[in-house]
Amino acid sequence: MARSKEFKLVAVMLGLTLALGGAGASFPLLAMLLQLCGLGLIFYLVLTRGVHAVQPESRVAIFLLCATLALPLLQLAPLPPTIWRLLPGRQVPAELDALLGWYRWRPLTLDVEGTLRSFLNLLPAAAIFLGCLRLRASERVQLFWVVVTFALVGALLGTIQSVTRGSFTPYPSAHRGYAVGLFVNRNHNATLILSTMPLVSLLAALYLSRGKGLLVTTLGAIAAFVVFSVAILGTTSRMALLLLPIGLALASLLLIQRQHAIKVAVPAGLALSAVALILLLSGGFAKTLMRFSSLPDERLNYWSDVDWAFHRYGLSGTGYGTFVPVYQSAESLESVSPQIINHAHNDYFEILLEGGIPAALLFVAVLAVLGLALVRARKRGGSTDRSLVNIAAASSILLILLFSLVDYPLRMPAISGTFALLCAAILPTQTVRSSGTEVALALRPRFPLMTVTAVLMIASPALLSMQAGLSARALWQGSYASASKLAPWSTAAHQKEANRAFFLQKPRVASAEAARAVALSPINAPAIRTLGLVRLSNGETVSGNRLMRLAAALGWRDLPTQLWAIDAAKKTGELEKAVDRAEGLLRQQTLAPAAVLQLLDAPDWTTMRALLVERVAERPAWRSTFLDAGKDLPAAELDRWAEVIQSVSGNRAPLTISDSRTAVQTLVERGRLRSAQLLWQQTHGRSFVTNGSFDEVDDSSGAPKYWKLASENLANVVVEQPEFSPGDHALRITANGEYPGVWQDLMLKPGSYDLSLRAAAGTPSAATVQWQLVCDRSWVGDRKPLTIRPGKNWEKARLSFTVPDQDCPIQRLEIVRAQAMPRGPIWLDDIALTKGFR
């Protein structure tokens, strides 16, 4: 049967979507290309008359599609201030308008740009869905081959990426090294692969119904499952691993629908055994299981924040595409991290938050129509092939919807386009019209006015799409002024241009651009902050501070706002608020020295010190960041910083040796030797040698951790388990001759110290090791030999050393083999240095 023109157009559109629709927001021109192609397909479908009548389920589905496209546009419709201010969560925007002297109509959405871009992202899937409704049932099935082909390409490519640690990754990705396939996100590749498994079984079952190729077809299907399973393990996606048995079960049930199970059992059993063997032998299985040890994960934290956002903004909807600013205004301090949360990682939460009750009702209505179509198809009977198609499509839809519980796959065009095909496949095909009174899918315009209307309906979103793509590209390139001219509705473009103008000391331009940004999004914290800073610089203290407080109320993410909030809290004596704001910066791992400096400059130092000691002791986010900040502090504040660290060391949650190393080094480099020595001694306790049992090894060099040695000695000094003492980790030294050996820097007080250790020699005669405890500055100190008897037996030894009273704040404990040593290795273990009692 000849393929229709509509089939060819839809196949090309689907192929483009699968090939390019996984790139993400970093490639706006690819998104623009897909949107324009989708609009072109819709334009063709609108201007051509169908030769078949639409079934009732399909008519309702088309209506729901139109409603889905219309909802974001309705969210852009301006509302009068009296109504808009009654919406939940509009308190801060209403106060902003009052401060700016505005009495303006605003849309329901809290970010015009986000909603417009969300509308445009719906277009490729909408075009595929409408196009599929025009196709015969056999043509829809043929489109499944397109999906299977791209899923196989993604699976094979993902396997290569996983094995080669990121080679052939098409787009820059935070998931580089995992099986991302043609996507930027490994979870999305896993979703597409999982949803394709039932389609593979469907195509195989339809081929088996011809009564030939049983072995080849079955093995081919199972081989595809093997490739898919290996690729899913390469993604290390936990949800994908949980859904993999469900996907395999659904696919297996479909595969035996047209054959007796016994006929498929032998080849399927052999192939599935191969699958199990590959999965067990591959490192991906263990690697994926290890990720379950991190449960509960971060999703639980920000789902709690999303729940708080529901209570704040209600269920009227914040506007499609507004998740990022809305979530940041609701983000708890405990959830702040260096990563920006771009989606709720639960599409149902996000749909309800952004679209409110209308979006939820639309979603339920879509599922109801699909369910009704399945029920009516079952009642009508019909061919067995049609039943298999429905089961396969429903199974794939189920897998995508299950994955959406923990991710956002439908927001990627490649998956939303596949989802549109699956939904259309369930709906009944069109029937031949018996009279001209029946409603056709699309009517050819008969009058110029209708033609012009159709052109305008397509041209407007096409213009928006080009504006969106080109302005986003300009933003990525840093051309903010160009981006704002290309898309005057771009909140981000105006906000970034306002930032740039302010730092270039152009307050008028900054104020004008920031005002345009907040007109488009009244919860854009950076733009509100710029307005506040401009007013403060103009001497308008009261209104400027009020604007800054509004910006601070919208979250922790705008860095200049957080620095202002720290200073403002100090001035009002709200030191705990100041510490919270600083923690927000520390959790983002940015501007930490500036935040710490602000806190150390507090007038009430006694109270502030107690707060800082508590945070550094109890919050992991404070430890490394606060300790690292010391090297950038001015000398005037360094002593207060050291005072906090020393107080933490005497706290119930003292610093570890690893924690304190950076701080000690900073104090030494900054000339605070006494403070460095005190901190070093506090963290080392009674035994002053670190890793004296050699249980820890540096991953990069293989050398014993916390010990130093010259790079040329790496081959001669190794950590191993001696054959005569299994289970022990010991230091083995094999080189002959006197040379700089292995050492560790100490900061001991003057006095006597006892060194204890275990030693063994694999030499033909006694071996001598020179031990040195010398001053790092003058190289004056004790040097004592240790003779080790041969025989590969541990023997205990003890040496005594003295640290002089003057000019010896830093010492070096060093191991040096003496000259004329007999050939063979020596082993050292359990090295400890304690305060002597003599």
C-alpha positions in Angstrom: 0.0 0.0 0.0 1.4 3.4 -1.0 2.3 5.7 1.8 0.4 9.0 2.0 1.9 12.4 1.8 0.8 13.0 5.4 2.7 9.9 6.5 5.9 11.2 4.9 5.6 14.6 6.5 4.8 13.2 10.0 7.6 10.7 9.7 10.1 13.5 8.9 8.7 15.6 11.8 9.0 12.6 14.2 12.5 11.8 13.0 13.6 15.4 13.5 12.1 15.5 16.9 13.8 12.3 18.1 17.1 13.4 16.6 17.2 17.0 17.9 14.6 17.0 20.7 16.9 15.9 23.5 19.3 18.8 23.4 17.7 20.9 26.1 17.6 24.6 26.7 21.3 25.1 25.8 20.5 24.8 22.1 17.7 27.2 21.4 18.2 27.2 17.7 17.4 23.5 17.5 14.3 24.1 19.6 13.4 26.9 17.1 13.9 24.6 14.2 11.5 22.0 15.6 8.9 24.6 16.5 9.0 26.0 13.0 8.8 22.6 11.4 5.9 21.8 13.7 4.1 25.0 12.7 4.7 24.1 9.0 3.1 20.7 9.5 0.1 22.2 11.3 -0.3 24.8 8.5 -0.4 22.1 5.9 -2.9 20.1 7.9 -5.1 23.1 8.4 -5.2 24.1 4.7 -5.9 20.6 3.4 -9.2 18.8 3.5 -9.4 15.3 4.9 -11.1 12.6 3.0 -12.3 10.9 6.2 -14.6 11.8 9.0 -13.3 12.1 12.6 -14.5 9.7 15.3 -16.0 11.2 18.5 -13.0 10.3 20.6 -10.7 12.0 18.2 -12.9 15.1 18.1 -12.7 15.4 21.9 -8.9 14.8 21.7 -8.5 17.6 19.2 -10.6 19.9 21.5 -8.4 18.9 24.4 -5.3 19.6 22.4 -6.6 23.1 21.5 -7.4 23.7 25.1 -3.9 22.6 26.1 -2.4 25.1 23.6 -4.9 27.8 24.7 -4.3 27.5 28.4 -0.8 29.2 28.4 -2.1 31.9 26.1 -5.0 32.5 28.5 -2.5 32.8 31.3 -1.0 35.7 29.4 -4.3 37.6 29.2 -4.1 40.8 31.4 -6.3 40.9 34.5 -7.5 44.1 36.2 -5.5 44.9 39.4 -8.5 44.4 41.7 -8.8 40.8 40.5 -5.1 40.0 40.1 -4.3 41.1 43.6 -6.8 38.6 45.0 -4.9 35.7 43.5 -2.8 33.7 46.1 0.9 34.6 46.4 0.6 38.1 44.9 1.5 39.9 48.1 5.1 40.7 47.2 4.2 41.7 43.5 1.4 43.9 44.8 3.7 45.6 47.2 6.2 46.0 44.4 3.7 47.7 42.2 2.7 50.0 45.1 6.4 51.0 45.6 6.8 51.7 41.9 3.6 53.7 41.7 2.1 51.3 39.2 -1.6 50.5 38.9 -1.5 48.2 35.9 -3.2 45.1 34.5 -1.1 42.0 34.9 -1.5 38.5 33.5 -2.0 35.5 35.7 1.4 34.1 34.9 4.3 35.3 37.0 6.7 35.2 34.1 5.6 36.1 30.6 8.7 34.8 29.0 8.5 31.4 30.7 4.9 30.9 29.6 5.5 31.9 26.0 8.4 29.5 25.7 6.3 26.7 27.3 3.6 27.4 24.7 6.2 27.2 21.9 7.6 23.9 23.3 4.2 22.3 22.8 4.1 22.8 19.1 6.2 19.9 17.8 4.2 17.3 19.8 0.9 19.0 18.8 1.9 18.8 15.1 2.8 15.1 15.4 -0.5 14.3 17.2 -2.6 16.1 14.6 -0.7 14.5 11.7 -1.1 11.0 13.2 -4.9 11.5 13.4 -4.9 11.8 9.6 -3.0 8.5 9.1 -4.3 4.9 8.6 -3.7 2.4 11.4 -1.0 0.7 9.3 0.8 4.0 8.9 0.8 4.7 12.6 2.4 1.3 13.2 5.0 2.2 10.6 5.9 5.3 12.6 6.8 3.0 15.5 9.8 1.8 13.5 11.1 5.4 13.5 10.9 5.4 17.3 12.5 2.0 17.6 15.3 3.0 15.3 16.2 6.1 17.3 15.9 4.2 20.6 18.3 1.6 19.3 20.7 4.3 18.1 20.4 6.0 21.5 21.0 2.7 23.3 24.0 1.7 21.3 25.5 5.2 21.4 24.8 5.3 25.2 26.6 2.0 25.7 29.7 3.5 23.9 29.5 6.6 25.9 29.3 4.6 29.2 32.3 2.4 28.2 34.4 5.3 26.9 33.5 7.7 29.7 31.8 10.2 27.6 33.1 9.9 24.0 30.6 10.6 21.3 28.3 12.6 23.6 26.4 14.9 21.2 25.7 17.8 23.7 27.6 19.2 26.7 26.1 17.5 29.7 26.4 17.2 33.4 25.8 13.5 32.8 28.8 13.1 30.5 30.2 9.6 31.0 26.8 8.0 31.4 24.6 6.6 28.7 22.8 9.8 27.6 22.4 8.7 24.0 21.0 11.6 21.9 19.9 13.4 25.0 21.5 15.8 27.4 20.0 14.0 30.4 20.5 10.2 31.1 17.0 9.9 32.6 15.4 11.0 29.4 17.4 8.5 27.4 16.3 5.8 29.8 12.6 6.9 29.5 12.7 6.7 25.7 14.3 3.2 25.8 11.9 1.9 28.3 8.9 3.2 26.4 10.2 1.6 23.2 10.3 -2.0 24.6 6.6 -2.7 24.1 6.8 -1.3 20.6 9.6 -3.8 19.7 7.4 -6.6 20.9 4.4 -5.3 19.0 6.4 -5.1 15.7 7.8 -8.6 16.4 4.3 -10.0 17.2 2.8 -8.6 14.1 5.6 -10.1 12.0 5.1 -13.5 13.8 1.4 -13.4 12.9 2.5 -14.2 9.3 3.6 -17.6 10.4 7.3 -17.4 9.6 10.6 -16.3 11.1 9.8 -17.4 14.6 13.4 -18.0 15.7 14.9 -15.0 13.9 12.2 -12.6 15.0 12.2 -13.8 18.6 15.9 -13.6 18.9 16.0 -10.2 17.2 13.4 -8.8 19.7 15.3 -10.3 22.6 18.6 -8.9 21.3 17.0 -5.5 21.2 16.0 -6.0 24.9 19.6 -6.9 25.7 20.9 -3.7 24.1 18.2 -1.7 25.8 18.9 -3.3 29.2 22.7 -2.6 29.0 22.0 1.0 28.0 19.6 1.5 30.9 22.3 0.2 33.3 24.7 2.6 31.7 22.4 5.5 32.6 22.6 4.4 36.3 19.1 5.8 36.6 17.4 4.4 39.7 13.9 4.8 38.4 14.9 3.2 35.1 16.2 0.2 37.0 13.0 -0.1 39.0 10.9 0.1 35.8 13.1 -2.2 33.7 11.4 -5.4 35.0 8.0 -3.9 34.3 9.1 -2.9 30.8 10.5 -6.4 30.1 7.4 -8.1 31.5 5.0 -6.0 29.4 7.2 -6.6 26.3 7.3 -10.3 26.9 3.5 -10.6 27.3 3.1 -8.8 24.0 5.6 -11.0 22.3 3.7 -14.2 23.0 0.3 -12.8 22.1 0.3 -14.3 18.6 2.2 -17.5 19.4 2.0 -20.3 21.9 4.2 -19.5 24.8 6.0 -22.8 24.5 7.2 -21.9 21.0 8.8 -18.7 22.2 10.0 -20.1 25.5 13.2 -21.8 24.4 14.7 -19.0 22.3 13.4 -16.4 24.8 14.8 -18.3 27.8 18.2 -18.6 26.2 18.3 -14.9 25.2 17.0 -13.7 28.6 19.7 -15.9 30.3 22.2 -14.0 28.2 20.6 -10.7 29.4 20.9 -11.8 33.0 24.5 -12.8 32.5 25.5 -9.6 30.8 23.8 -7.5 33.5 25.5 -9.4 36.3 28.9 -9.2 34.6 28.6 -5.5 33.7 29.8 -3.0 36.2 26.7 -0.9 35.5 24.5 -3.1 37.6 26.5 -2.7 40.7 27.0 1.0 39.9 23.3 1.6 39.6 22.6 -0.4 42.8 25.1 1.8 44.7 23.1 4.9 43.8 20.2 3.4 45.9 22.4 3.8 49.0 21.9 7.6 48.7 18.1 7.3 49.2 16.4 9.4 50.4 17.7 11.8 47.8 17.4 15.6 47.2 14.0 15.2 45.6 12.4 14.7 49.0 13.7 18.1 50.1 12.5 20.1 47.2 9.2 18.2 46.9 8.6 19.6 50.4 9.4 23.1 49.1 7.0 22.5 46.2 4.3 21.6 48.7 5.0 24.9 50.5 4.7 26.7 47.1 1.2 25.1 46.7 0.1 26.6 50.0 1.6 30.0 49.0 0.4 30.3 45.4 -2.7 28.2 45.6 -4.1 26.1 42.7 -5.0 29.0 40.4 -1.6 28.4 38.6 1.5 30.4 38.6 1.9 30.2 34.8 3.5 27.6 32.6 7.3 27.9 32.6 7.4 29.8 35.9 8.7 26.9 38.0 12.3 28.3 38.5 11.4 31.7 40.0 8.4 30.3 41.9 10.4 27.5 43.4 13.3 29.8 44.3 10.8 32.0 46.2 9.7 28.9 48.2 13.1 27.2 48.5 14.1 26.3 52.1 17.6 27.0 53.3 18.2 23.2 53.8 17.5 22.7 50.1 19.9 25.3 48.7 22.8 23.8 46.8 25.2 24.8 44.0 22.7 23.3 41.5 19.7 25.3 40.2 16.6 23.2 40.4 15.0 23.7 37.0 12.1 21.3 37.3 10.1 19.7 40.1 11.3 16.2 39.0 7.6 15.2 39.4 5.7 16.4 36.4 2.3 16.0 38.2 3.5 18.5 40.9 4.8 20.9 38.3 1.7 20.7 36.1 -0.5 21.4 39.1 1.8 24.3 40.4 2.1 26.0 37.0 -1.3 25.3 35.5 -3.4 24.9 38.5 -6.8 23.2 38.5 -7.4 23.9 34.8 -4.2 22.0 33.8 -5.0 19.1 36.2 -8.5 18.8 34.7 -7.1 18.8 31.2 -4.6 16.1 32.1 -7.3 13.9 33.7 -9.6 14.5 30.6 -6.8 13.3 28.3 -6.4 10.1 30.3 -10.2 9.6 30.3 -10.4 10.0 26.5 -7.6 7.5 26.0 -9.3 5.1 28.5 -12.6 5.5 26.7 -11.0 4.8 23.3 -9.4 1.6 24.7 -12.8 0.4 26.2 -14.8 1.2 23.0 -12.2 -0.5 20.8 -12.4 -3.6 23.0 -16.2 -3.6 22.7 -16.2 -3.0 19.0 -13.9 -6.0 18.6 -12.1 -5.7 15.3 -8.8 -7.2 14.3 -6.4 -8.7 16.7 -3.7 -6.5 15.3 -5.6 -3.4 16.4 -5.9 -4.9 20.0 -2.1 -5.4 20.1 -1.4 -1.9 18.9 -3.6 -0.5 21.7 -2.0 -2.7 24.4 1.5 -1.7 23.2 0.8 2.0 23.0 -1.0 1.9 26.4 2.0 0.1 27.9 4.5 2.6 26.6 2.3 5.5 27.8 2.2 3.8 31.3 6.0 3.6 31.5 6.4 7.3 30.5 3.8 8.3 33.1 5.5 6.3 35.8 8.8 7.8 35.0 7.2 11.3 35.3 6.7 10.6 39.0 10.4 11.4 39.6 11.4 13.3 36.5 10.2 15.5 33.6 10.5 13.5 30.4 7.5 15.0 28.7 9.2 18.4 28.7 11.7 17.1 26.2 10.4 17.3 22.6 11.8 13.9 21.7 9.7 12.2 24.4 6.6 14.5 24.1 6.6 13.8 20.3 6.7 10.0 21.0 4.0 10.4 23.6 1.8 12.2 21.0 2.3 9.4 18.6 1.3 6.8 21.2 -1.8 8.7 22.2 -2.9 9.1 18.6 -2.3 5.3 18.0 -4.9 4.5 20.6 -7.5 6.8 19.1 -9.7 5.3 16.3 -8.8 5.9 12.7 -11.1 8.1 10.5 -14.0 6.6 8.6 -15.0 7.4 5.0 -17.6 10.2 5.0 -21.0 9.2 3.8 -22.4 12.7 3.6 -21.1 16.3 3.4 -22.7 17.1 6.7 -20.1 15.2 8.8 -17.2 17.1 10.3 -13.9 16.7 8.6 -10.6 16.9 10.3 -9.7 20.2 8.5 -11.6 22.2 5.9 -9.9 23.8 3.0 -10.5 27.6 3.3 -12.9 28.7 0.6 -12.6 32.5 1.1 -9.5 34.8 1.2 -10.4 35.9 4.7 -10.2 32.4 6.0 -6.9 31.9 4.3 -5.5 35.1 5.8 -6.8 34.1 9.2 -5.0 30.7 8.9 -1.8 32.4 7.8 -1.9 34.8 10.7 -2.6 32.0 13.2 0.5 30.3 12.1 2.7 33.4 11.5 2.3 34.8 15.0 3.7 31.7 16.8 6.3 31.4 14.0 7.5 35.0 14.8 7.5 34.2 18.5 9.5 31.1 17.9 12.2 33.0 15.9 12.3 35.7 18.6 12.7 33.0 21.3 15.4 31.1 19.5 17.5 34.1 18.4 17.2 36.0 21.7 18.1 32.9 23.7 21.2 32.4 21.5 22.1 36.1 22.1 21.7 35.6 25.8 24.1 32.6 25.7 26.6 34.8 23.9 26.3 37.6 26.5 24.6 40.0 24.0 21.9 41.1 26.4 20.9 44.3 24.6 20.5 42.4 21.4 18.5 39.7 23.1 16.1 42.3 24.6 15.6 43.9 21.2 15.0 40.6 19.5 12.4 39.6 22.1 11.0 42.6 24.0 9.0 40.1 26.1 12.2 38.4 27.4 12.4 38.8 31.2 15.9 37.4 31.3 17.2 39.7 28.6 16.0 42.9 30.3 17.1 41.7 33.7 20.7 40.8 32.6 21.0 44.1 30.6 19.9 45.9 33.8 22.7 44.1 35.8 25.2 45.0 33.1 24.2 48.7 33.0 24.3 49.0 36.8 27.8 47.7 37.1 28.8 50.0 34.2 27.5 52.8 36.3 24.6 53.6 34.0 21.8 54.0 36.6 19.1 55.3 34.2 19.6 52.4 31.8 19.7 49.9 34.6 16.5 51.3 36.2 14.6 51.3 32.9 15.7 47.8 32.0 14.9 46.5 35.4 11.5 48.1 35.3 10.8 46.3 32.0 11.9 43.0 33.6 9.6 43.3 36.6 6.7 44.4 34.4 7.1 40.9 32.7 7.8 39.1 36.0 7.0 40.7 39.3 9.0 38.0 41.2 12.3 38.5 39.3 14.5 39.1 42.3 17.6 40.3 40.4 15.6 43.0 38.6 13.9 44.1 41.9 17.4 44.3 43.5 18.7 46.5 40.7 15.8 48.9 41.2 16.6 49.0 44.9 20.3 49.5 44.5 19.7 52.3 42.0 17.4 54.1 44.5 19.9 53.6 47.3 22.6 55.1 45.1 20.3 58.1 44.4 19.8 58.6 48.2 16.3 57.2 48.3 17.0 55.2 51.4 13.5 54.2 52.5 12.1 53.0 49.1 15.5 51.5 48.2 15.6 49.4 51.3 12.0 48.3 50.9 12.8 47.1 47.4 15.8 45.2 48.6 13.7 43.5 51.3 11.2 42.4 48.6 14.1 41.0 46.6 15.4 39.2 49.7 11.9 37.7 50.3 12.0 36.0 46.9 14.7 33.5 47.9 18.4 32.8 48.4 19.7 32.8 44.9 20.4 36.4 44.0 24.0 36.9 45.4 24.1 40.7 45.7 20.8 40.6 47.5 22.1 38.1 50.0 25.2 40.3 50.8 22.8 43.3 51.4 20.6 41.1 53.6 23.5 40.0 55.8 24.5 43.7 56.3 20.9 44.8 56.9 20.4 42.0 59.5 23.6 43.0 61.3 22.5 46.6 61.6 19.1 45.6 63.1 20.8 43.2 65.5 19.2 40.1 63.8 22.4 38.1 63.8 20.7 34.7 63.3 19.1 36.0 60.1 22.5 37.3 59.0 24.0 33.9 59.6 21.2 32.2 57.7 21.7 34.5 54.7 25.4 33.7 54.8 24.7 30.0 54.9 22.6 30.5 51.7 25.8 31.7 50.0 28.0 29.0 51.5 25.5 26.3 50.4 25.8 27.7 46.8 29.6 27.7 47.2 29.9 31.2 46.0 31.0 34.6 47.5 31.9 32.7 50.7 34.8 35.0 51.6 32.6 38.0 51.3 29.9 36.4 53.4 32.3 35.3 56.1 33.9 38.7 56.1 30.5 40.4 56.7 29.9 38.0 59.7 33.3 38.5 61.2 32.7 42.3 61.2 29.7 42.0 63.5 29.6 44.6 66.3 28.3 42.1 68.8 31.2 39.7 68.3 30.4 37.5 71.4 27.0 36.5 70.1 28.2 36.2 66.5 31.1 33.9 67.5 28.7 31.6 69.4 26.4 31.4 66.3 29.3 30.7 64.0 30.8 28.0 66.2 27.4 26.3 66.3 27.0 26.4 62.5 30.5 25.3 61.7 30.2 22.5 64.2 26.8 21.2 63.1 26.3 22.1 59.4 28.4 20.3 56.8 27.9 23.2 54.4 29.9 25.4 56.7 32.9 23.3 57.4 35.0 23.2 54.2 33.6 26.5 52.9 34.3 28.5 56.1 37.7 26.9 56.5 38.7 27.7 52.9 37.5 31.3 53.2 40.5 32.2 55.5 43.0 32.6 52.8 41.1 35.5 51.3 40.3 37.4 54.5 42.1 40.7 55.3 44.5 40.5 58.2 42.1 42.5 60.5 39.5 39.7 60.5 41.9 36.7 60.4 42.2 36.4 64.2 38.4 36.3 64.6 38.2 33.6 61.9 40.9 31.6 63.8 39.1 32.1 67.1 36.0 30.5 65.6 37.9 27.5 64.3 39.7 26.9 67.6 36.4 27.1 69.5 34.9 24.5 67.1 37.9 22.2 67.8 37.0 22.2 71.5 33.3 21.7 70.7 31.2 18.5 70.9 31.6 18.1 67.1 35.3 19.0 66.7 37.1 19.4 63.4 38.8 16.4 62.0 42.4 16.3 60.8 41.2 16.5 57.2 39.0 19.5 58.0 41.7 21.4 59.6 44.5 21.0 57.1 43.5 23.9 54.9 43.0 26.2 57.9 46.4 25.2 59.4 48.1 25.9 56.1 46.3 29.2 55.8 47.4 30.3 59.3 51.0 29.3 58.6 51.1 31.1 55.3 49.5 34.2 56.9 52.1 34.2 59.7 49.8 33.1 62.5 52.1 30.3 63.7 50.9 30.2 67.3 47.2 29.9 66.2 48.2 27.3 63.6 50.1 25.2 66.2 47.2 25.4 68.7 44.7 24.2 66.0 47.0 21.5 64.8 47.4 20.1 68.3 43.7 20.3 69.1 42.7 18.2 66.0 45.5 15.6 66.4 44.7 14.5 70.0 47.3 12.3 71.7 48.9 10.7 68.7 50.6 13.3 66.5 51.2 11.1 63.4 48.4 10.9 60.9 47.7 7.7 59.1 50.5 5.9 60.9 48.8 2.6 60.1 48.8 3.4 56.4 45.2 2.4 55.9 44.5 5.5 53.7 46.1 5.9 50.3 46.0 8.9 48.0 43.8 7.9 45.0 45.8 10.0 42.5 49.4 8.9 43.3 49.0 5.7 45.3 51.2 7.3 48.1 50.2 7.0 51.7 47.7 9.8 52.6 49.1 12.7 54.7 52.7 11.6 54.0 54.9 13.4 51.6 57.6 12.0 49.3 59.4 13.1 46.2 57.8 12.0 42.9 60.9 10.1 41.9 60.4 7.9 44.9 56.8 6.8 44.1 58.0 3.5 42.6 60.1 2.7 45.7 57.6 3.6 48.4 54.3 1.8 48.3 51.5 0.8 50.6 50.8 -3.0 50.5 49.7 -6.0 52.5 52.8 -8.0 53.3 52.6 -11.7 52.5 53.8 -12.6 56.0 51.1 -10.4 57.6 47.8 -10.7 55.6 45.2 -8.1 56.5 47.8 -5.5 57.5 48.5 -2.4 55.4 52.1 -1.4 55.7 54.7 0.9 54.1 57.2 -0.9 52.0 60.5 0.9 51.1 62.8 -0.9 48.5 65.4 1.6 47.3 69.1 1.5 48.4 71.3 4.4 49.3 70.6 7.5 51.3 68.0 9.8 49.7 65.1 12.0 50.8 62.6 9.6 52.0 59.0 9.8 53.4 58.1 12.6 55.7 55.2 14.3 57.6 55.1 17.9 58.8 54.2 18.3 62.5 53.6 21.3 64.8 54.7 20.0 68.2 55.3 22.0 71.3 58.9 22.0 72.7 59.6 18.9 74.8 60.3 15.2 74.5 58.3 12.7 72.4 58.3 8.9 72.1 58.1 7.3 68.6 56.7 3.7 68.5 56.3 1.4 65.5 56.5 -2.1 64.0 59.2 -2.9 61.5 60.2 -5.9 59.4 63.0 -6.6 56.9 63.2 -8.8 53.8 66.9 -8.2 53.5 69.7 -10.9 53.8 71.2 -9.0 56.7 70.2 -6.3 59.2 68.8 -3.1 57.7 69.2 0.3 59.2 66.6 3.1 58.8 67.5 6.7 59.8 64.7 8.6 61.6 64.8 12.3 61.8 62.7 14.8 63.8 64.2 18.1 62.6 63.1 21.8 62.6 61.7 22.8 59.3 63.4 26.2 59.4 66.9 25.3 60.6 67.1 21.6 60.1 68.3 21.2 63.6 67.0 18.3 65.6 67.3 14.6 66.5 68.6 12.0 64.1 68.5 8.4 65.3 69.1 5.1 63.5 66.8 2.0 63.8 68.3 -1.4 63.0 65.8 -4.0 61.8 66.7 -7.7 62.0 66.1 -9.8 58.8 63.4 -12.5 58.7 60.1 -10.9 57.7 58.8 -10.9 61.2 57.3 -7.9 62.9 59.3 -6.5 65.8 58.4 -3.5 67.9 60.7 -0.5 68.3 60.7 2.7 70.2 62.7 5.9 69.8 62.8 9.2 71.7 63.1 12.7 70.2 63.3 16.2 71.6 61.9 19.4 70.1 64.0 22.4 71.0 62.6 25.4 72.8 63.3 28.1 70.2 62.7 28.7 66.5 61.0 25.3 65.8 57.3 25.8 65.3 57.2 23.3 62.4 59.0 20.0 62.4 59.5 17.3 59.9 59.4 13.6 60.9 61.3 11.8 58.1 62.2 8.2 57.3 65.5 7.8 55.4 67.3 4.6 54.6 71.0 4.7 55.4 73.8 4.2 53.0 75.2 0.7 52.1 71.9 -1.0 52.8 71.5 -4.6 51.8 69.2 -5.2 48.9 65.6 -6.1 49.7 62.5 -4.4 51.1 61.7 -3.2 54.6 58.2 -2.7 56.0 57.0 -0.1 58.6 53.6 0.0 60.3 51.7 1.4 63.3 53.8 4.5 63.6 52.8 6.7 66.5 54.3 9.7 68.2 53.2 10.7 71.7 54.2 13.1 74.3 57.1 11.8 76.4 57.1 11.6 80.2 60.8 12.2 80.7 
